[in-house]
């Protein structure tokens, strides 16, 4: 104990004498009203928070170590405004929790962190930016922003517009290095108004709820939901998740900004396998954002998704009014039509239950405040 106190005192003295540090408190609050045309056969009107932008508060900081090196950390909590409860499975810092070092060549961090789909591809999902319900089907491709536990991550600085990254998430399972693990690589390029990125991601032992996420009753050769005589559906994975043994994804995206207009497109191809059975979900998306005035933007576009013989079509439109630098009002509407035999479901199963039909309409008006 005495050695620890002495060491802490010395480190504190060194820090106060030679290093400059900063800690920032920040947050996002999103709250509003949502309408769903069909959730399990009924209309739904609800107060919903953390929809387009998950409610959060966090701490991030740096310490200048000299020579272009800095110690960095970030802790980010997700919460529900409507109930006051924690999100992300009840974890205190379930959105992000990492520490690392920034160098002249890039940044190395370790902890719970977003994967490169979030870092490099999410920016091209303009439909999802218009409406959270226009995120890609089931979020199997993780376009909504998903974390990797126990991850070591490197992201380079920009080299004449180019950047790259690599990540490995440890499964921490004795005797099985692969179980629950993940790895990824990314490459990005930006020049003027043009931006493009590509990501490869591999995950093992992924838990999903196929019916809740995309409204299918059969998934990778197995029955995951049954239709009852009274028209209701029993979700067989609602209490015990379906496990995908291996999930591989290739994602590319690009955007171009000219004046008041930004155009973007992306493509993701996600292959999921359990045992010897596999299937691939392909998502094709194009969208645009146009500033009618400096403080008013309209945005939206179209998505087409295919998976194991099923397909989905989804147009989306939204508008945002920037009341100030920190406060924004937004409104949107999205229409989803699924192929025969599939119950339409928007919002990746996180914000609603599947429709009792092939179609579902969502609309939302809300306000966002950042601090």
C-alpha positions, 0 to 999 in steps of 0.5 A: 500500500505504501509503495502504491501511494508513493508511486501515485504521488510521484506520477501525480507530481510528474503529470502536474509538472510536465503534461497537459490533460483535459476531460470533456463531459458530453451527451446526446438526448433524442426524444419524440413521438413515433407512429407505426402503421402495424405492429403485430396487427395494431397501430402504435402511437408512442413516446420514444427516445434514443431513436435516431441518435441513442441517448448517451452521456460520456467522458473523454480525455487526453493527456499530452505525453510530448513528442506527438504522443497522447494518452486517450480514454473514453467512457460512454453510457447509454440510457432511456429518457422515458424510463431512466434505465440503462441500455446496452444490456444494463452496462454502465458504459455499454456504448464505449469503454476504452483507453489507449494512446495516440501517436504520430502514426495512428491511435491504438485503443483497448476495450469495448469499441465500435467496429469499422462498419460504424467508423467507415461505412455508417456515414453513407447510410443517409436513409438511416440518418433520415429515419432510424427505421431505415437502417439496414434490415435486421442490422445484421450488417451492423450499419446502426453502430455495434460494439466489439468487446475486449477489442484492440484497435488501431486506426491510422492517421490520414496519409494524403487522404488515405487511412486504414485500420485493424481490429481484433476482439478477444473471445476470452474463452480458455482453450478456444481462441476463436470462440466469441472473437471478431476481427476486421480491417478497413480502408478509407479515402477522402479528397475534397468533396469525395469520400469512399471506404471499404471494410471486411469484418468477421465475427464468431458465435453471433446471437440473433433473433431472426423473426424479431429482426427481419420477420422471417419464419425460417432462418439458415434451414431452421424454423425460428417462428410458427404461425398460429391458427388465430393469425398470431406468431410465436417467436421461438428465439425470443427468450433463447437466441439463435446462434450464428457460428460464423458471420462475414461481411464486406461493405463499401460506400462512397459519397460526393458533396457539391454545394448544398447537395450530398449524394451517398451510396453503400453496399453490404454483403453479409454471409451467415453460417451455422454448421454447413448451412449458410445464406447471404444478405445483400443490401443496396442503398442510395440516398441524398441530403440537400440543404434548402436553407443553411438551417433546413435539410431534406434527405432520404433515398431507397434501399433494396435487400435480398436474403435467402429468397426473400426481398425488401423494398424501402423508400424513406424521406426526412427533414431536419431543422437546426434550431441552433448548433446544439438543438435540432428538430426532425421529422421522417416517414419510411415505407417498407414492403417485404416479399410474400411470406415475410412479415415487414419489420423496420428498425431492426427489431430494436424499436418495433415488433414485426407487422402482421402483413408484408408492409409497415409504415413508420413516422417520427417527429422529435428533437435532439439536444447535444451538450 
